[in-house]
Amino acid sequence: MATHSRTRSSIHVHTGKFWEPSAIHKLVAPAKADVQLVQEWLSFRYRIKKEHQQLTLSRDFLVVNVTVAQAEKMLHTSFHTFQHTSGQKFYRALESYSLPFMVRGTACSLSHIHTRNG
């Protein structure tokens, strides 16, 4: 019983406290080795220079601008064109995507895929 109480109290030591943004960024940021692996995959396999790969401020997303055709090839999927009532076009992959084994474990998910047509 005493062990359970200590474990429980250690889990809740931060309950009700505010975290500094830097602590949150550190918590959600991927390991540097994982970021490097994905960047090398993009550089060597798709010739996307590292200067065209940008980490977000919180270091939890890697932003890469590619054409729709490049994204389809990289992710082994097809993108479909949709048009908002405002006239703005956007692209979405309706099927699942695929990543090579070497980077699969480093990327939990892809989100906010923005592509340019071409």
C-alpha positions as CSV (number, residue, x, y, z in Angstrom):
1,M,0.0,0.0,0.0
2,A,2.8,2.5,0.8
3,T,4.4,1.9,-2.6
4,H,1.1,2.6,-4.3
5,S,0.7,5.9,-2.4
6,R,4.2,7.1,-3.3
7,T,3.7,6.2,-6.9
8,R,0.3,7.9,-7.0
9,S,1.6,11.1,-5.3
10,S,4.6,11.2,-7.7
11,I,2.3,10.9,-10.7
12,H,0.2,13.8,-9.5
13,V,3.1,16.1,-8.4
14,H,2.4,18.5,-11.3
15,T,-1.4,18.5,-10.9
16,G,-2.8,22.0,-10.9
17,K,0.5,23.6,-11.9
18,F,1.1,25.5,-15.1
19,W,3.9,24.5,-17.5
20,E,6.2,26.9,-19.2
21,P,5.9,26.8,-23.0
22,S,9.6,25.6,-23.2
23,A,8.7,22.6,-21.0
24,I,5.8,21.7,-23.2
25,H,7.9,22.0,-26.4
26,K,10.5,19.7,-24.8
27,L,7.8,17.2,-23.9
28,V,6.3,17.0,-27.4
29,A,9.4,17.4,-29.5
30,P,10.7,14.2,-31.3
31,A,14.2,12.9,-30.6
32,K,16.9,14.7,-32.6
33,A,17.9,11.4,-34.1
34,D,14.4,10.8,-35.4
35,V,14.3,14.3,-37.0
36,Q,17.7,13.6,-38.6
37,L,16.5,10.3,-39.9
38,V,13.5,11.7,-41.6
39,Q,15.5,14.6,-43.0
40,E,18.0,12.3,-44.4
41,W,15.3,10.2,-46.0
42,L,13.8,13.3,-47.6
43,S,17.2,14.4,-48.8
44,F,18.6,11.2,-50.2
45,R,15.4,9.6,-51.5
46,Y,13.6,12.7,-52.8
47,R,16.4,15.2,-53.1
48,I,14.7,17.7,-50.8
49,K,17.5,19.9,-49.4
50,K,17.6,20.3,-45.6
51,E,17.2,24.1,-46.0
52,H,13.8,23.3,-47.6
53,Q,12.8,21.3,-44.5
54,Q,11.7,23.4,-41.6
55,L,10.8,22.4,-38.1
56,T,8.0,24.3,-36.4
57,L,8.9,26.5,-33.4
58,S,7.8,23.7,-31.0
59,R,9.8,21.2,-33.1
60,D,6.9,18.8,-33.3
61,F,6.2,19.1,-37.0
62,L,8.6,19.1,-40.0
63,V,7.3,21.3,-42.8
64,V,8.2,20.3,-46.4
65,N,6.8,22.0,-49.5
66,V,6.3,19.5,-52.3
67,T,4.0,19.2,-55.4
68,V,1.0,17.0,-55.3
69,A,2.8,14.5,-57.6
70,Q,5.7,14.4,-55.2
71,A,3.5,13.9,-52.2
72,E,1.7,11.1,-53.9
73,K,5.0,9.4,-54.7
74,M,6.4,9.9,-51.3
75,L,3.4,8.7,-49.4
76,H,2.2,6.0,-51.9
77,T,-1.3,7.5,-52.1
78,S,-3.5,9.6,-54.3
79,F,-4.7,13.1,-53.6
80,H,-8.1,14.4,-54.6
81,T,-9.0,18.0,-55.4
82,F,-11.8,19.7,-53.5
83,Q,-13.1,23.2,-53.9
84,H,-14.4,25.4,-51.0
85,T,-17.5,27.6,-51.7
86,S,-15.0,30.5,-51.6
87,G,-13.3,29.0,-54.7
88,Q,-10.2,28.0,-52.9
89,K,-8.9,24.5,-53.9
90,F,-7.4,22.1,-51.5
91,Y,-6.1,18.5,-51.8
92,R,-6.7,15.6,-49.5
93,A,-5.6,12.0,-49.5
94,L,-8.7,9.9,-49.0
95,E,-6.9,6.6,-48.8
96,S,-4.3,5.6,-46.3
97,Y,-0.7,6.6,-46.8
98,S,2.4,4.5,-46.4
99,L,5.9,5.3,-45.2
100,P,9.0,3.2,-45.6
101,F,10.0,1.0,-42.6
102,M,13.1,3.1,-41.8
103,V,11.0,6.2,-40.9
104,R,7.7,4.6,-40.0
105,G,8.5,4.5,-36.3
106,T,9.6,8.2,-36.2
107,A,6.4,9.7,-37.6
108,C,3.3,8.9,-35.6
109,S,1.0,10.6,-38.1
110,L,0.9,13.1,-40.8
111,S,-1.5,16.0,-40.5
112,H,-2.1,19.3,-42.2
113,I,-0.8,18.1,-45.5
114,H,-0.8,21.2,-47.7
115,T,0.4,20.8,-51.2
116,R,0.8,22.9,-54.3
117,N,-0.4,21.6,-57.6
118,G,2.1,20.7,-60.2
